[in-house]
Amino acid sequence: MGSETRPKASVRQRVLDEFFELAILTAYLFVTIGAVNLMKAAVLQEHGIHLAYWGVAIVKALLLAKFMAVGKALKIGQHNPESPLIWPTLRKAFVFVLLLFFLTVVEEVLVGWFHRRSMGESLGELFGARLPEVLAGTLILLLVLIPYFAFQVLAEALGERRLVAMFLWDRHAGENRPPATDRDR
């Protein structure tokens, strides 16, 4: 269904499409990361520690969304178009969570370098005292990516923009059937 040939979109249209996709992904990640950070802040506040969670959440969401856009451009996690949709969904979610985990490690090393800490100190903190937090965050990210990629894989299978049209405007978008009459409703 999604393999019909289409004229190639203009550069302007591709840029707009990629920007829109990046904005949607950033918003999705922001809400998720913000909710997790809000929970952390609530727990820490009970111990007298105040956390500025919204700024961190938007920066992290933007970084993760950009990393995912780069991964998509590199065709990371591509799949066999004939397999059931669960497999490419899970494959992409796992591959991207591994990519984002790796990039989090790189980010931690760079932040440590900026603060004049050795790589061992930076990684020791990440894989030492913060390891349960890092693993929990990675698991939450995996659980967030599964529905994201499920929608993406389903959209690819249905055809360009059809899923969005079905989800937001007309559940029968793209079907070859006569429009419903008042009696059919």
ABEGO torsion letter per residue (X at the ends): XAABBBBBBBAAAAAAAAAAAAAAAAAAAAAAAAAAAAAAAAAAAAAGBBBBAAAAAAAAAAAAAAAAAAAAAAGBGBBBAABBAAAAAAAAAAAAAAAAAAAAAAAAAAAAAAAGBBAAAAAAAAABAAAAAAAAAAAAAAAAAAAAAAAAAAAAAAEBGAAAAAAAABAABGBBBBBBBAAAX
